[in-house]
Amino acid sequence: MRLSAPLIIISWLYFAAVIAKCAAEEDKETADALRRASDVVLKARKASDLDASLIELHRLAAAPARFRSGNPERESAVNPLHDAARFLQQWQNYLWAVEGERFDNGIRILTDLAQTEQSPLDVPRSEILARARWLEGQDRAQADSYAASILQSIHSLEDLPKALTQLKSRPAYKSQALSNLVNGLEAVCKAYLAFKEGVATTLPPTYWQTGDTNRTVTRLRAELLLLVLPRILGVEQTDPPKTGETVEDYLMRMRAAAVARHDFELLSRTISAAREISSSIAGPGQSLIGQDYTSFLYWREGQNAERAKRFFEAALAYRRALSSATPAIPVEFIGERLDAIEKEHPVEFRQATDLIRRYDGRDITPRPYGTPGGLTIPAVSPRPTPLRTPSPTASPTP
């Protein structure tokens, strides 16, 4: 018996309506599950609080399609379920880490989640970052608690090796904050041991070492600097720091002594060391004595040019040093050298003066120097470096 055309059309329309209704029910079920997961994710305080939503999302994502198998619409409906389930699983891992006080794991999980362009459960990125910051505080507090008794036992640099061994043996060494603390202490310890052995070494910049914000690390680093600076400056046998003198006080005293003695080798070492220390704390290009260093660069270029008998270039450098003079290079020194060049080499002096007036010095800059990579501590010298190096013209640059 053949069905009439109108009956076939009516049957087709009926089944299409049934399929559409079932598909709409599937979509509603998916939307409701995503909404419930979104509601519970930020309210959850324990990992188990997410079990029900996670089970529901996995069930819907894995369930066979009743009416849209192989249909792109089915895939577009299932993909959000998979994305939400993955996000919720990571969030559960984060809660589990917090419950177990594995704050470093929690920070890592949240950091990864914060890289997602769009959270499938509409969790604000600011919320993820705020929770990561809170965990960082917890991690630091945990590290302080574990390390407190050991840090209190560090009275001097001699106590560092033993303390580091104890810190590394603790189970909580996997904590990021404690790891940072150990790295900061280890950098100081390695430099100290090398210094004791008389070999050359480098004290890394503090902005590389997150743990250097710890007060104990800061104190030990200052102690080490006062110990190594006399060797760096070449005055180990003659001008050690005085009792109660800080790093800044010592460098200021040595700079004043270098200026008073016209000892430009010592002045060079002092300004360079101060710049390295300042830059190592503040970061590249953030030295607090930048003007002193710039002035000294011009002065040193003038000295080197004189020694090479390049008096035009020397006059240019001295004029630039004069325009940026600081107490590091008194103007009297610069004036003496300019007067000498004007008297002994008037042609070169006049050419330099004309160029400065014509271009206002805009095209004349000191030679670039690299970004500080840490304070270099030289090997011990078999004999002290002489302080006085008077010269009628230029002092050799170390």
C-alpha positions in Angstrom: 0.0 0.0 0.0 1.5 3.3 -1.1 1.3 6.3 1.2 -0.1 9.4 -0.4 2.2 12.4 -0.8 0.4 14.6 1.8 0.7 11.8 4.4 4.4 11.4 3.7 4.9 15.2 4.1 2.9 15.2 7.4 4.9 12.3 8.8 8.2 14.0 7.9 7.1 17.2 9.5 6.1 15.3 12.7 9.4 13.5 13.0 11.3 16.8 12.3 9.4 18.4 15.1 10.2 15.5 17.5 13.9 15.7 16.6 13.9 19.5 17.1 12.2 19.1 20.5 14.7 16.5 21.6 17.6 18.5 20.4 16.3 21.5 22.3 16.1 19.4 25.4 19.7 18.3 24.9 20.8 21.9 24.5 18.8 22.9 27.7 20.4 20.0 29.6 23.9 21.2 28.5 23.2 24.8 29.3 21.8 23.9 32.8 24.9 21.8 33.5 27.2 24.6 32.5 25.3 27.1 34.6 25.4 24.8 37.6 29.2 24.3 37.2 29.7 28.1 36.8 27.7 28.7 40.0 29.6 26.2 42.1 33.2 26.8 40.9 33.8 30.0 42.9 31.8 28.9 45.9 33.8 25.6 46.3 36.0 25.5 49.3 37.1 21.9 49.0 38.0 19.7 46.1 35.0 17.4 46.8 32.6 20.3 46.4 33.2 20.0 42.6 32.6 16.2 42.3 29.0 16.4 41.4 29.4 19.0 38.7 32.4 17.3 37.2 30.6 14.0 37.0 27.7 15.6 35.3 29.8 17.4 32.7 31.7 14.2 31.9 28.5 12.2 31.6 26.9 14.7 29.2 30.1 15.0 27.1 30.4 11.2 26.8 26.7 10.4 26.3 25.9 9.2 22.7 23.9 11.7 20.7 20.3 10.6 20.4 19.4 12.6 17.3 22.4 14.5 16.0 25.2 12.0 15.8 27.9 13.1 13.3 26.2 16.5 13.0 28.4 19.6 13.4 25.7 21.0 15.7 26.3 18.0 18.0 30.1 18.8 18.2 29.4 22.5 18.9 27.2 21.5 21.8 29.7 18.9 23.2 32.9 21.1 22.9 31.8 23.5 25.7 31.2 20.5 27.9 34.8 19.2 27.4 36.3 22.7 27.9 34.3 23.2 31.1 35.2 19.8 32.4 38.9 20.4 31.8 38.7 23.8 33.5 36.7 22.4 36.5 39.2 19.5 36.9 42.1 22.0 37.0 40.2 24.1 39.5 39.7 21.0 41.6 43.4 20.2 41.5 44.0 23.8 42.7 41.6 23.3 45.7 43.3 20.0 46.5 46.7 21.6 46.5 45.4 24.3 48.9 43.9 21.6 51.2 47.3 19.9 51.3 49.2 23.2 51.8 51.0 22.6 48.5 50.8 26.3 47.7 53.5 26.2 45.0 51.3 23.7 43.1 48.3 25.8 43.5 50.1 28.9 42.2 51.3 27.0 39.2 47.8 25.7 38.4 46.2 29.2 38.7 49.0 30.7 36.6 48.2 28.2 33.8 44.5 28.9 34.1 45.2 32.7 33.9 46.7 32.2 30.4 43.4 31.0 29.0 41.9 33.6 26.8 38.3 32.9 27.8 37.3 30.9 30.8 34.6 28.3 29.8 32.9 28.9 33.1 33.2 32.7 33.0 35.5 32.9 35.9 37.1 36.4 35.8 40.8 36.5 35.2 41.2 39.0 38.0 39.7 36.4 40.4 42.3 33.9 39.3 45.1 36.3 39.7 43.9 37.5 43.1 43.8 33.9 44.3 47.3 33.3 43.0 48.5 36.4 44.9 46.9 35.1 48.1 48.6 31.8 47.6 52.0 33.5 47.2 51.5 35.1 50.6 50.6 31.8 52.1 53.7 30.2 50.4 56.0 32.9 51.9 54.4 32.5 55.3 55.0 28.7 55.1 58.6 29.3 54.0 59.2 31.7 56.9 57.8 29.2 59.3 60.0 26.4 58.1 63.1 28.6 57.9 62.8 30.8 61.0 64.9 28.7 63.4 67.6 28.1 60.8 67.8 31.8 59.8 68.1 32.7 63.5 71.2 30.5 63.7 73.0 32.5 60.9 75.1 35.1 62.8 77.7 35.6 60.2 78.8 34.4 56.7 80.6 31.5 58.3 77.3 30.0 59.3 75.9 30.0 55.8 77.1 26.6 54.5 75.6 24.7 57.4 72.3 26.6 57.2 71.9 25.9 53.5 72.4 22.2 54.1 69.6 22.3 56.6 67.3 24.3 54.5 67.7 22.0 51.5 67.1 18.9 53.5 63.6 20.0 54.5 60.6 18.4 52.8 59.1 21.9 52.2 62.1 22.8 50.0 59.8 22.4 47.0 58.0 25.5 48.2 58.6 28.3 45.6 59.2 30.9 48.4 61.7 28.7 50.2 63.4 27.9 47.0 63.8 31.6 46.3 65.2 32.1 49.8 67.7 29.3 49.3 68.8 30.7 45.9 69.4 34.1 47.5 71.5 32.6 50.3 73.4 30.3 48.0 74.5 33.2 45.7 76.0 35.0 48.8 77.5 31.8 50.1 79.2 30.9 46.8 80.7 34.3 46.4 81.9 34.3 50.0 83.6 30.9 49.7 85.3 31.9 46.5 86.5 35.1 48.1 88.0 33.2 51.0 89.8 31.0 48.6 91.2 34.1 46.9 89.7 33.2 43.5 87.8 35.6 41.2 84.0 35.3 41.3 80.8 37.3 40.7 78.0 38.3 43.1 74.8 38.1 41.0 72.5 41.1 40.9 69.8 41.0 43.6 67.0 41.6 41.1 67.8 38.2 39.7 67.3 36.6 43.1 63.8 36.9 44.5 64.9 35.6 47.9 67.1 38.6 48.4 64.1 40.5 49.8 64.5 38.5 52.9 66.1 40.5 55.7 68.7 37.9 56.6 69.8 37.7 52.9 70.0 41.5 52.8 72.1 41.6 56.0 74.5 38.9 54.8 74.9 40.5 51.4 75.8 43.8 53.0 78.3 42.0 55.2 79.8 40.3 52.2 80.0 43.6 50.2 82.0 45.3 53.1 84.3 42.3 53.0 85.0 42.2 49.3 84.9 45.9 48.4 88.5 46.6 49.6 89.8 44.0 47.2 87.6 45.3 44.4 88.9 48.8 45.0 92.5 47.7 45.3 92.9 49.0 48.9 92.6 45.6 50.8 95.8 46.3 52.8 95.4 50.0 53.4 91.8 51.2 53.6 89.3 48.6 55.0 85.9 49.6 56.2 85.7 51.2 59.6 83.7 49.7 62.5 80.0 50.6 62.0 80.5 51.8 58.5 77.8 50.9 55.9 78.4 50.0 52.3 77.3 53.5 51.2 79.4 55.2 53.9 82.5 53.2 52.8 82.0 54.0 49.1 81.5 57.7 49.8 84.6 57.8 52.0 86.7 56.1 49.3 85.4 58.4 46.6 86.3 61.4 48.7 89.8 60.0 49.3 90.3 59.3 45.6 89.3 62.9 44.7 91.6 64.3 47.4 94.5 62.3 46.2 93.8 62.8 42.5 93.8 59.0 42.3 91.6 58.4 39.3 92.2 54.6 39.3 90.7 54.4 42.7 87.9 56.8 41.7 87.1 54.7 38.6 86.9 51.5 40.7 84.7 53.2 43.4 82.2 54.7 40.9 82.0 51.5 38.9 81.4 49.4 42.1 78.8 51.8 43.3 77.0 51.7 40.0 77.1 47.9 39.9 75.7 47.7 43.4 73.0 50.2 42.8 72.0 48.7 39.4 72.0 45.2 40.9 69.4 46.2 43.4 67.1 48.4 41.2 67.6 46.6 37.9 69.2 47.4 34.5 69.3 51.1 33.8 68.1 52.0 37.3 71.3 53.0 38.9 70.9 55.6 41.6 74.3 57.2 40.7 73.7 57.4 36.9 74.7 61.1 36.7 78.0 60.4 38.6 78.7 57.5 36.3 77.9 59.5 33.1 80.2 62.4 34.3 83.0 60.0 35.0 82.6 58.3 31.6 83.2 61.7 29.9 86.1 62.3 32.2 87.7 58.9 31.5 87.2 59.3 27.8 89.0 62.6 28.0 91.9 61.0 30.0 92.2 58.2 27.5 92.1 60.6 24.5 94.9 62.6 26.1 97.0 59.6 26.6 96.5 58.7 23.0 97.4 62.3 22.0 93.9 62.8 20.5 93.5 66.3 22.0 90.5 67.3 19.9 88.6 64.3 21.2 89.9 65.0 24.7 88.6 68.5 24.7 85.2 67.4 23.5 85.0 64.8 26.2 86.1 67.3 28.9 83.5 69.8 27.7 80.8 67.2 28.0 82.1 66.2 31.5 81.9 69.9 32.5 78.3 70.2 31.4 77.3 67.1 33.5 79.8 67.6 36.4 78.9 66.1 39.8 80.9 65.9 43.1 82.3 62.7 41.7 84.4 64.7 39.2 85.0 68.2 40.6 84.8 70.9 38.0 88.3 72.1 39.1 89.8 68.9 37.7 88.0 69.3 34.4 88.9 73.0 34.2 92.6 72.2 34.8 92.6 69.7 31.8 90.8 72.1 29.5 93.2 74.9 30.4 96.2 72.7 29.7 94.8 71.6 26.3 93.9 75.2 25.4 97.4 76.3 26.2 99.4 73.4 24.6 97.0 72.5 21.7 95.0 75.7 20.9 94.0 74.5 17.4 92.3 71.3 18.7 90.8 73.1 21.6 89.3 75.8 19.3 87.9 73.1 16.9 86.3 71.3 19.8 84.8 74.5 21.2 83.4 75.4 17.8 81.8 72.0 17.4 80.3 72.1 20.9 78.8 75.6 20.2 77.5 74.5 16.8 75.7 71.4 17.8 75.3 72.0 21.5 76.9 68.5 22.1 73.8 66.7 21.0 75.7 64.3 18.8 78.4 63.5 21.3 77.7 60.8 23.8 80.0 58.5 25.9 80.7 55.0 24.7 78.0 52.6 25.7 78.7 50.1 28.4 76.9 46.9 28.9 74.2 46.1 31.4 75.6 45.2 34.8 75.8 41.5 35.2 76.8 41.4 38.8 79.6 42.6 41.0 82.9 41.1 39.9 85.2 40.2 42.8 88.8 39.8 41.6 91.2 37.2 42.7 93.5 38.0 45.7 96.5 40.0 44.7 100.0 38.9 46.0 100.7 42.5 46.8 98.6 45.6 47.4 97.8 47.9 44.4 99.4 51.3 44.9 97.0 54.1 45.5 98.8 57.1 44.2 99.1 57.4 40.4 99.6 61.1 39.9 99.9 62.1 36.2 100.2 65.5 34.6 97.8 64.4 32.0 95.8 61.2 32.1 95.7 58.2 34.5 95.6 54.8 33.0 92.2 53.1 33.0 92.1 49.7 34.8 
